[in-house]
Amino acid sequence: MDDGRRKMWANKIVGHGEESPEQLLAHPDNFKIHWDAQMDALEGSIEDIGYIRSVTVSTKGHVVDGHARIILALRNGEKSIPVEYVDLTEEEERKALLVMDPIAAMAGYDNEKLQATIASVHTDNENLASFLEVLSKAHVIDGEQPLFRDDFGNEDTTITCPKCGHCWDPNNKSRKHPRRK
């Protein structure tokens, strides 16, 4: 029975620290796939800005957010990576996997502010600059998620690398960038 009182939000964060990326255990139910373009953009942002978000690890030892950052840390030979520890049940871990990135991806964009913010930053990092150029071409309709469109205003299912012209098709799971090993 609802008595009208709001349930208080529980704080599941129990600590912060640093861990060797080699010691972090990917969640067995992680369903996310990280494409080369995403990894390039993430790597560029970490190289240019540094870590601004820690990997989320449950007290049971499973990573619930930050799998891509761990992959990049391992590739780069990083000795440690910032972590945030959360006290979750196994079911809460699975819920976290399901909601953390998808809820953030639901955000709309104010195209005017997006373009102004992109114009106000400078980076010498090629990966980040490429990502920002692609992002600047995203079109926003009524505050909804950005749609990538071709030059004729038609919805396009491909994303083009501004540096080399390589096209990625989001529906093709084997989209490898030619400059990646």
N, CA, C and O of each residue as an XYZ file, in Angstrom:
724
protein
N       0.838     -1.176      0.000
C       0.000      0.000      0.000
C       0.887      1.244      0.000
O       1.840      1.339      0.773
N       0.565      2.190     -0.869
C       1.328      3.428     -0.973
C       0.787      4.434      0.039
O      -0.363      4.863     -0.054
N       1.615      4.801      0.992
C       1.168      5.764      2.003
C       1.582      7.196      1.642
O       1.462      8.104      2.465
N       2.068      7.396      0.414
C       2.412      8.728     -0.049
C       3.821      9.175      0.279
O       4.260     10.221     -0.200
N       4.535      8.419      1.075
C       5.908      8.815      1.416
C       6.867      8.339      0.329
O       6.744      7.236     -0.204
N       7.808      9.192      0.026
C       8.819      8.871     -0.979
C       9.878      7.971     -0.359
O      10.347      8.205      0.755
N      10.245      6.929     -1.115
C      11.328      6.047     -0.676
C      12.649      6.801     -0.803
O      12.920      7.405     -1.841
N      13.455      6.769      0.223
C      14.765      7.429      0.190
C      15.700      6.658     -0.743
O      15.673      5.428     -0.799
N      16.510      7.394     -1.458
C      17.464      6.781     -2.371
C      18.654      6.256     -1.593
O      19.255      6.975     -0.794
N      18.989      5.006     -1.831
C      20.120      4.381     -1.144
C      21.426      4.769     -1.831
O      21.501      4.821     -3.059
N      22.435      5.037     -1.039
C      23.775      5.293     -1.570
C      24.511      3.962     -1.579
O      24.847      3.424     -0.524
N      24.761      3.431     -2.774
C      25.433      2.140     -2.906
C      26.948      2.278     -3.044
O      27.660      1.275     -3.090
N      27.448      3.517     -3.110
C      28.878      3.754     -3.252
C      29.539      3.547     -1.890
O      29.182      4.195     -0.906
N      30.510      2.630     -1.852
C      31.158      2.317     -0.579
C      32.647      2.646     -0.555
O      33.301      2.464      0.472
N      33.187      3.125     -1.662
C      34.600      3.486     -1.642
C      35.145      3.828     -3.017
O      34.496      3.637     -4.045
N      36.365      4.341     -2.989
C      37.098      4.694     -4.201
C      38.528      4.213     -4.041
O      39.027      4.080     -2.923
N      39.180      3.955     -5.160
C      40.569      3.539     -5.090
C      41.156      3.394     -6.475
O      40.640      3.942     -7.449
N      42.231      2.655     -6.547
C      42.881      2.346     -7.816
C      43.140      0.849     -7.847
O      43.450      0.243     -6.821
N      43.012      0.260     -9.018
C      43.240     -1.171     -9.204
C      44.065     -1.383    -10.457
O      44.057     -0.559    -11.372
N      44.764     -2.482    -10.485
C      45.418     -2.903    -11.713
C      44.326     -3.362    -12.672
O      43.465     -4.152    -12.283
N      44.340     -2.888    -13.914
C      43.304     -3.328    -14.852
C      43.326     -4.843    -15.070
O      42.308     -5.440    -15.420
N      44.491     -5.460    -14.861
C      44.605     -6.907    -15.018
C      43.823     -7.658    -13.942
O      43.473     -8.823    -14.129
N      43.551     -7.001    -12.824
C      42.855     -7.642    -11.716
C      41.338     -7.449    -11.762
O      40.622     -8.042    -10.955
N      40.842     -6.638    -12.683
C      39.413     -6.359    -12.746
C      38.690     -7.416    -13.573
O      39.139     -7.791    -14.655
N      37.578     -7.884    -13.051
C      36.829     -8.987    -13.641
C      35.618     -8.456    -14.403
O      34.704     -7.883    -13.810
N      35.618     -8.648    -15.713
C      34.468     -8.231    -16.517
C      33.225     -8.969    -16.040
O      33.289    -10.147    -15.686
N      32.108     -8.277    -16.034
C      30.865     -8.917    -15.610
C      30.480     -9.978    -16.639
O      30.497     -9.698    -17.838
N      30.133    -11.190    -16.199
C      29.807    -12.257    -17.157
C      28.560    -11.965    -17.987
O      28.384    -12.564    -19.048
N      27.693    -11.062    -17.537
C      26.482    -10.730    -18.283
C      26.614     -9.438    -19.079
O      25.621     -8.949    -19.619
N      27.815     -8.875    -19.162
C      27.991     -7.641    -19.921
C      27.660     -7.906    -21.389
O      28.242     -8.797    -22.008
N      26.745     -7.149    -21.932
C      26.266     -7.353    -23.297
C      26.762     -6.282    -24.258
O      26.449     -6.332    -25.448
N      27.524     -5.320    -23.769
C      27.925     -4.194    -24.603
C      29.099     -4.567    -25.502
O      30.016     -5.286    -25.103
N      29.037     -4.057    -26.718
C      30.087     -4.256    -27.713
C      30.700     -2.891    -27.981
O      29.974     -1.917    -28.179
N      32.004     -2.806    -27.989
C      32.675     -1.526    -28.195
C      33.317     -1.517    -29.572
O      34.255     -2.268    -29.841
N      32.798     -0.654    -30.444
C      33.285     -0.541    -31.810
C      34.588      0.256    -31.836
O      34.900      0.995    -30.902
N      35.322      0.095    -32.896
C      36.601      0.792    -33.043
C      36.437      2.305    -32.952
O      37.243      2.974    -32.305
N      35.401      2.855    -33.594
C      35.204      4.307    -33.561
C      34.971      4.779    -32.131
O      35.476      5.830    -31.740
N      34.216      4.020    -31.351
C      33.967      4.380    -29.957
C      35.261      4.297    -29.153
O      35.560      5.184    -28.353
N      36.025      3.228    -29.367
C      37.277      3.055    -28.633
C      38.272      4.156    -28.987
O      38.980      4.654    -28.113
N      38.330      4.540    -30.261
C      39.204      5.639    -30.673
C      38.817      6.929    -29.967
O      39.679      7.644    -29.456
N      37.506      7.233    -29.939
C      37.037      8.456    -29.294
C      37.322      8.429    -27.796
O      37.761      9.429    -27.230
N      37.079      7.304    -27.162
C      37.335      7.179    -25.727
C      38.825      7.309    -25.431
O      39.220      8.011    -24.501
N      39.648      6.629    -26.225
C      41.097      6.722    -26.041
C      41.572      8.163    -26.217
O      42.394      8.650    -25.441
N      41.053      8.838    -27.235
C      41.427     10.228    -27.463
C      41.031     11.125    -26.311
O      41.781     12.023    -25.927
N      39.842     10.883    -25.753
C      39.402     11.734    -24.642
C      40.240     11.491    -23.395
O      40.549     12.435    -22.668
N      40.615     10.234    -23.137
C      41.459      9.953    -21.966
C      42.859     10.525    -22.165
O      43.444     11.074    -21.232
N      43.399     10.399    -23.384
C      44.721     10.968    -23.658
C      44.705     12.484    -23.517
O      45.649     13.065    -22.980
N      43.643     13.131    -23.992
C      43.586     14.586    -24.015
C      43.189     15.185    -22.670
O      43.737     16.211    -22.268
N      42.243     14.559    -21.971
C      41.719     15.111    -20.735
C      42.230     14.377    -19.507
O      42.484     14.991    -18.471
N      42.382     13.067    -19.623
C      42.723     12.214    -18.484
C      41.483     11.473    -18.018
O      40.413     11.606    -18.611
N      41.627     10.693    -16.958
C      40.473      9.990    -16.398
C      39.570     11.000    -15.707
O      40.016     11.738    -14.829
N      38.309     11.034    -16.098
C      37.338     11.891    -15.430
C      36.159     11.069    -14.928
O      35.190     11.607    -14.391
N      36.255      9.780    -15.107
C      35.227      8.867    -14.630
C      35.906      7.566    -14.244
O      36.720      7.028    -14.993
N      35.564      7.073    -13.076
C      36.182      5.837    -12.617
C      35.384      4.635    -13.104
O      34.215      4.752    -13.472
N      36.030      3.491    -13.097
C      35.391      2.220    -13.406
C      34.562      1.828    -12.182
O      35.016      1.983    -11.048
N      33.356      1.325    -12.406
C      32.487      0.926    -11.305
C      32.596     -0.583    -11.093
O      32.346     -1.375    -12.001
N      32.977     -0.961     -9.867
C      33.203     -2.367     -9.527
C      32.347     -2.709     -8.316
O      32.338     -1.977     -7.326
N      31.630     -3.823     -8.397
C      30.824     -4.246     -7.254
C      31.726     -4.861     -6.187
O      32.836     -5.310     -6.472
N      31.234     -4.871     -4.974
C      32.004     -5.479     -3.890
C      32.150     -6.977     -4.102
O      32.966     -7.619     -3.441
N      31.368     -7.541     -5.016
C      31.513     -8.961     -5.386
C      32.634     -9.156     -6.406
O      32.981    -10.284     -6.757
N      33.202     -8.025     -6.881
C      34.351     -8.103     -7.778
C      34.052     -7.958     -9.254
O      34.973     -8.026    -10.068
N      32.788     -7.760     -9.635
C      32.444     -7.631    -11.044
C      32.428     -6.167    -11.485
O      31.954     -5.293    -10.759
N      32.950     -5.915    -12.677
C      32.863     -4.589    -13.271
C      31.433     -4.406    -13.785
O      30.930     -5.240    -14.537
N      30.785     -3.319    -13.380
C      29.443     -3.037    -13.886
C      29.425     -1.832    -14.818
O      28.426     -1.598    -15.497
N      30.507     -1.066    -14.864
C      30.636      0.026    -15.813
C      32.115      0.331    -15.990
O      32.857      0.437    -15.013
N      32.543      0.474    -17.247
C      33.933      0.842    -17.511
C      34.724     -0.225    -18.241
O      35.953     -0.161    -18.277
N      34.048     -1.203    -18.825
C      34.749     -2.281    -19.526
C      35.679     -1.740    -20.618
O      36.804     -2.217    -20.769
N      35.207     -0.743    -21.380
C      36.030     -0.194    -22.471
C      37.266      0.513    -21.926
O      38.342      0.414    -22.515
N      37.126      1.229    -20.803
C      38.282      1.901    -20.208
C      39.321      0.886    -19.751
O      40.523      1.136    -19.841
N      38.858     -0.249    -19.266
C      39.784     -1.304    -18.847
C      40.520     -1.870    -20.049
O      41.732     -2.075    -19.993
N      39.806     -2.124    -21.130
C      40.439     -2.636    -22.349
C      41.533     -1.691    -22.811
O      42.640     -2.122    -23.134
N      41.220     -0.389    -22.841
C      42.214      0.595    -23.275
C      43.396      0.658    -22.314
O      44.540      0.784    -22.751
N      43.135      0.572    -21.015
C      44.225      0.591    -20.032
C      45.144     -0.609    -20.233
O      46.365     -0.482    -20.142
N      44.564     -1.762    -20.504
C      45.375     -2.960    -20.745
C      46.211     -2.809    -22.013
O      47.396     -3.140    -22.023
N      45.591     -2.310    -23.078
C      46.317     -2.102    -24.339
C      47.468     -1.120    -24.163
O      48.514     -1.257    -24.797
N      47.267     -0.128    -23.296
C      48.258      0.928    -23.108
C      49.288      0.590    -22.034
O      50.223      1.358    -21.810
N      49.123     -0.558    -21.364
C      50.072     -0.952    -20.335
C      49.964     -0.150    -19.046
O      50.934     -0.052    -18.293
N      48.787      0.426    -18.783
C      48.594      1.197    -17.556
C      48.683      0.267    -16.345
O      48.158     -0.846    -16.362
N      49.343      0.732    -15.318
C      49.515     -0.078    -14.109
C      48.297     -0.021    -13.200
O      48.025     -0.973    -12.468
N      47.546      1.109    -13.239
C      46.358      1.219    -12.401
C      45.312      2.081    -13.098
O      45.606      2.833    -14.028
N      44.085      1.941    -12.615
C      42.961      2.677    -13.157
C      42.052      3.051    -11.976
O      41.889      2.252    -11.055
N      41.462      4.247    -11.990
C      40.602      4.628    -10.866
C      39.318      3.799    -10.847
O      38.716      3.536    -11.888
N      38.914      3.394     -9.644
C      37.696      2.604     -9.484
C      36.810      3.197     -8.393
O      37.277      3.866     -7.472
N      35.538      2.929     -8.533
C      34.538      3.270     -7.532
C      33.874      1.946     -7.154
O      33.428      1.199     -8.024
N      33.812      1.664     -5.870
C      33.238      0.410     -5.400
C      31.786      0.633     -4.999
O      31.461      1.606     -4.320
N      30.922     -0.276     -5.425
C      29.502     -0.206     -5.088
C      29.060     -1.528     -4.492
O      29.506     -2.593     -4.917
N      28.174     -1.453     -3.498
C      27.658     -2.641     -2.826
C      26.323     -3.010     -3.467
O      25.288     -2.428     -3.142
N      26.354     -3.981     -4.380
C      25.166     -4.394     -5.123
C      24.932     -5.890     -4.970
O      25.878     -6.664     -4.827
N      23.671     -6.288     -5.001
C      23.348     -7.707     -5.085
C      23.633     -8.149     -6.523
O      23.886     -7.309     -7.386
N      23.594     -9.441     -6.785
C      23.816     -9.921     -8.155
C      22.747     -9.379     -9.102
O      23.055     -9.030    -10.242
N      21.509     -9.304     -8.649
C      20.443     -8.762     -9.492
C      20.662     -7.271     -9.739
O      20.441     -6.796    -10.853
N      21.090     -6.528     -8.724
C      21.368     -5.109     -8.906
C      22.532     -4.896     -9.873
O      22.535     -3.922    -10.627
N      23.513     -5.787     -9.861
C      24.606     -5.699    -10.838
C      24.041     -5.784    -12.249
O      24.400     -4.979    -13.109
N      23.157     -6.754    -12.496
C      22.570     -6.912    -13.826
C      21.712     -5.692    -14.191
O      21.735     -5.241    -15.336
N      20.964     -5.163    -13.233
C      20.176     -3.955    -13.494
C      21.105     -2.796    -13.873
O      20.814     -2.042    -14.801
N      22.215     -2.660    -13.156
C      23.171     -1.589    -13.461
C      23.705     -1.731    -14.882
O      23.825     -0.736    -15.597
N      24.025     -2.951    -15.301
C      24.482     -3.178    -16.669
C      23.429     -2.715    -17.680
O      23.756     -2.147    -18.722
N      22.171     -2.967    -17.352
C      21.086     -2.639    -18.273
C      20.772     -1.151    -18.361
O      20.278     -0.692    -19.391
N      21.044     -0.391    -17.313
C      20.572      0.989    -17.312
C      21.650      2.058    -17.422
O      21.355      3.154    -17.898
N      22.872      1.796    -17.011
C      23.860      2.880    -16.901
C      24.115      3.601    -18.226
O      23.901      4.811    -18.302
N      24.551      2.921    -19.243
C      24.815      3.575    -20.525
C      23.537      3.897    -21.291
O      23.418      5.001    -21.823
N      22.571      2.971    -21.367
C      21.361      3.285    -22.138
C      20.596      4.506    -21.626
O      20.057      5.259    -22.437
N      20.528      4.726    -20.326
C      19.836      5.910    -19.828
C      20.585      7.171    -20.257
O      19.961      8.146    -20.676
N      21.902      7.161    -20.159
C      22.682      8.325    -20.596
C      22.501      8.567    -22.091
O      22.465      9.715    -22.534
N      22.387      7.499    -22.867
C      22.240      7.628    -24.318
C      20.883      8.205    -24.714
O      20.708      8.636    -25.854
N      19.930      8.220    -23.797
C      18.603      8.762    -24.093
C      18.587     10.291    -24.102
O      17.608     10.889    -24.548
N      19.639     10.924    -23.625
C      19.671     12.387    -23.546
C      19.562     12.985    -24.935
O      20.154     12.488    -25.894
N      18.798     14.056    -25.025
C      18.718     14.805    -26.269
C      19.831     15.836    -26.326
O      20.603     15.976    -25.377
N      19.916     16.549    -27.422
C      20.953     17.547    -27.601
C      20.324     18.877    -27.974
O      19.376     18.926    -28.758
N      20.848     19.943    -27.414
C      20.524     21.300    -27.849
C      21.582     21.614    -28.905
O      22.733     21.894    -28.572
N      21.193     21.567    -30.169
C      22.148     21.665    -31.265
C      22.948     22.955    -31.220
O      24.145     22.940    -31.507
N      22.324     24.067    -30.868
C      23.030     25.346    -30.810
C      24.141     25.302    -29.756
O      25.268     25.723    -30.015
N      23.817     24.797    -28.583
C      24.824     24.684    -27.523
C      25.896     23.660    -27.887
O      27.076     23.859    -27.598
N      25.481     22.565    -28.521
C      26.445     21.549    -28.946
C      27.474     22.160    -29.891
O      28.678     21.990    -29.696
N      27.003     22.870    -30.915
C      27.916     23.468    -31.896
C      28.803     24.529    -31.251
O      29.987     24.622    -31.575
N      28.243     25.331    -30.339
C      29.028     26.368    -29.659
C      30.099     25.740    -28.774
O      31.228     26.229    -28.717
N      29.747     24.665    -28.089
C      30.725     24.009    -27.212
C      31.837     23.372    -28.036
O      33.010     23.482    -27.679
N      31.487     22.716    -29.119
C      32.510     22.126    -29.987
C      33.440     23.217    -30.519
O      34.658     23.037    -30.547
N      32.868     24.346    -30.940
C      33.673     25.443    -31.480
C      34.577     26.068    -30.425
O      35.581     26.692    -30.769
N      34.241     25.911    -29.148
C      35.012     26.560    -28.087
C      36.182     25.729    -27.569
O      36.947     26.200    -26.727
N      36.331     24.506    -28.059
C      37.426     23.667    -27.572
C      38.449     23.413    -28.668
O      38.147     23.481    -29.859
N      39.658     23.121    -28.234
C      40.749     22.785    -29.147
C      41.432     21.528    -28.636
O      41.626     21.360    -27.432
N      41.791     20.656    -29.552
C      42.565     19.477    -29.195
C      43.548     19.158    -30.302
O      43.249     19.333    -31.484
N      44.701     18.698    -29.920
C      45.681     18.200    -30.883
C      45.578     16.684    -31.026
O      46.275     16.090    -31.848
N      44.710     16.054    -30.230
C      44.557     14.605    -30.276
C      43.721     14.228    -31.496
O      42.568     14.644    -31.607
N      44.296     13.438    -32.418
C      43.618     13.087    -33.667
C      42.318     12.327    -33.428
O      41.312     12.608    -34.079
N      42.324     11.367    -32.502
C      41.118     10.582    -32.245
C      39.995     11.454    -31.714
O      38.855     11.330    -32.161
N      40.298     12.331    -30.772
C      39.273     13.199    -30.212
C      38.804     14.223    -31.243
O      37.608     14.500    -31.334
N      39.722     14.784    -32.014
C      39.348     15.744    -33.047
C      38.430     15.104    -34.084
O      37.466     15.729    -34.527
N      38.723     13.858    -34.475
C      37.869     13.145    -35.433
C      36.476     12.935    -34.871
O      35.477     13.128    -35.565
N      36.416     12.534    -33.598
C      35.125     12.329    -32.962
C      34.329     13.640    -32.906
O      33.137     13.654    -33.214
N      34.977     14.723    -32.521
C      34.285     16.007    -32.426
C      33.793     16.484    -33.788
O      32.739     17.111    -33.887
N      34.558     16.186    -34.834
C      34.116     16.565    -36.179
C      32.870     15.778    -36.577
O      31.929     16.343    -37.135
N      32.862     14.486    -36.294
C      31.669     13.674    -36.574
C      30.495     14.176    -35.734
O      29.383     14.325    -36.239
N      30.748     14.434    -34.454
C      29.689     14.914    -33.570
C      29.128     16.247    -34.062
O      27.929     16.497    -33.937
N      29.985     17.104    -34.620
C      29.513     18.413    -35.093
C      28.561     18.273    -36.273
O      27.798     19.192    -36.566
N      28.601     17.143    -36.943
C      27.724     16.919    -38.092
C      26.429     16.226    -37.701
O      25.576     15.971    -38.552
N      26.278     15.923    -36.426
C      25.047     15.297    -35.950
C      23.927     16.331    -36.018
O      24.107     17.482    -35.623
N      22.806     15.920    -36.509
C      21.653     16.803    -36.591
C      20.660     16.414    -35.505
O      20.410     15.233    -35.265
N      20.108     17.413    -34.864
C      19.172     17.183    -33.778
C      17.791     17.628    -34.245
O      17.627     18.718    -34.793
N      16.811     16.775    -34.021
C      15.448     17.098    -34.406
C      14.596     17.145    -33.147
O      14.425     16.129    -32.473
N      14.061     18.316    -32.827
C      13.169     18.491    -31.670
C      13.764     17.941    -30.383
O      13.057     17.312    -29.595
N      15.058     18.170    -30.159
C      15.689     17.758    -28.913
C      15.932     16.271    -28.789
O      16.382     15.807    -27.741
N      15.646     15.515    -29.826
C      15.844     14.066    -29.777
C      17.319     13.741    -29.985
O      18.146     14.628    -30.196
N      17.624     12.448    -29.920
C      18.999     12.021    -30.126
C      19.481     12.475    -31.495
O      18.685     12.615    -32.423
N      20.794     12.707    -31.625
C      21.300     13.172    -32.913
C      21.149     12.098    -33.990
O      21.336     10.907    -33.740
N      20.810     12.550    -35.173
C      20.748     11.658    -36.320
C      21.880     12.057    -37.248
O      22.071     13.240    -37.528
N      22.622     11.087    -37.720
C      23.666     11.365    -38.683
C      23.011     11.315    -40.052
O      22.349     10.339    -40.404
N      23.202     12.375    -40.814
C      22.530     12.490    -42.098
C      23.564     12.693    -43.196
O      24.667     13.187    -42.966
N      23.162     12.291    -44.404
C      24.051     12.520    -45.536
C      23.903     13.966    -46.009
O      23.129     14.727    -45.428
N      24.616     14.345    -47.031
C      24.607     15.727    -47.501
C      23.255     16.185    -48.027
O      23.031     17.386    -48.177
N      22.356     15.259    -48.309
C      21.052     15.614    -48.853
C      19.967     15.653    -47.777
O      18.791     15.825    -48.097
N      20.347     15.497    -46.500
C      19.370     15.536    -45.422
C      18.669     14.215    -45.182
O      17.777     14.125    -44.338
N      19.069     13.185    -45.922
C      18.472     11.869    -45.723
C      19.156     11.171    -44.566
O      20.361     11.327    -44.368
N      18.391     10.397    -43.794
C      19.012      9.649    -42.710
C      20.045      8.703    -43.305
O      19.786      8.021    -44.296
N      21.196      8.676    -42.696
C      22.291      7.847    -43.173
C      22.653      6.876    -42.077
O      22.728      7.249    -40.906
N      22.878      5.633    -42.452
C      23.244      4.646    -41.443
C      24.750      4.529    -41.290
O      25.229      3.700    -40.517
N      25.502      5.344    -42.015
C      26.952      5.248    -41.913
C      27.524      6.458    -41.191
O      26.936      7.540    -41.179
N      28.687      6.242    -40.592
C      29.448      7.324    -39.979
C      30.776      7.351    -40.717
O      31.439      6.322    -40.847
N      31.164      8.517    -41.196
C      32.373      8.639    -42.002
C      33.497      9.242    -41.185
O      33.311     10.262    -40.521
N      34.673      8.610    -41.232
C      35.849      9.150    -40.570
C      36.288     10.400    -41.342
O      36.580     10.316    -42.535
N      36.336     11.549    -40.675
C      36.708     12.778    -41.380
C      38.169     12.809    -41.810
O      38.536     13.605    -42.675
N      39.002     11.969    -41.231
C      40.420     11.973    -41.584
C      40.701     11.174    -42.853
O      41.449     11.619    -43.724
N      40.085      9.972    -42.949
C      40.445      9.109    -44.073
C      39.277      8.774    -44.991
O      39.475      8.192    -46.058
N      38.052      9.140    -44.584
C      36.890      8.875    -45.414
C      36.306      7.483    -45.251
O      35.318      7.151    -45.906
N      36.904      6.648    -44.378
C      36.372      5.307    -44.152
C      34.972      5.412    -43.561
O      34.739      6.231    -42.672
N      34.034      4.592    -44.042
C      32.654      4.615    -43.553
C      32.376      3.404    -42.675
O      32.755      2.279    -43.002
N      31.707      3.655    -41.553
C      31.259      2.578    -40.687
C      29.757      2.473    -40.826
O      29.065      3.490    -40.813
N      29.246      1.281    -40.957
C      27.806      1.052    -40.989
C      27.413      0.491    -39.636
O      27.854     -0.602    -39.282
N      26.590      1.207    -38.857
C      26.215      0.734    -37.527
C      25.543     -0.632    -37.538
O      25.518     -1.321    -36.517
N      24.997     -1.029    -38.685
C      24.340     -2.331    -38.768
C      25.323     -3.454    -39.077
O      24.953     -4.628    -39.045
N      26.572     -3.102    -39.375
C      27.588     -4.089    -39.710
C      28.514     -4.255    -38.521
O      29.259     -3.334    -38.184
N      28.480     -5.411    -37.882
C      29.246     -5.620    -36.662
C      30.735     -5.826    -36.919
O      31.506     -5.914    -35.963
N      31.159     -5.905    -38.162
C      32.572     -6.133    -38.442
C      33.254     -4.862    -38.919
O      34.196     -4.933    -39.708
N      32.805     -3.709    -38.461
C      33.363     -2.448    -38.944
C      34.693     -2.151    -38.268
O      34.727     -1.655    -37.142
N      35.739     -2.440    -38.927
C      37.086     -2.176    -38.433
C      37.646     -0.984    -39.186
O      37.508     -0.879    -40.404
N      38.277     -0.093    -38.449
C      38.924      1.044    -39.079
C      40.215      0.545    -39.718
O      40.956     -0.209    -39.088
N      40.503      0.947    -40.954
C      41.682      0.427    -41.644
C      42.998      0.765    -40.957
O      43.984      0.056    -41.155
N      43.044      1.837    -40.150
C      44.321      2.174    -39.528
C      44.527      1.436    -38.216
O      45.610      1.525    -37.638
N      43.519      0.702    -37.719
C      43.667     -0.061    -36.485
C      44.307     -1.398    -36.803
O      44.051     -1.983    -37.855
N      45.130     -1.874    -35.901
C      45.805     -3.155    -36.103
C      44.864     -4.299    -35.826
O      45.253     -5.461    -35.943
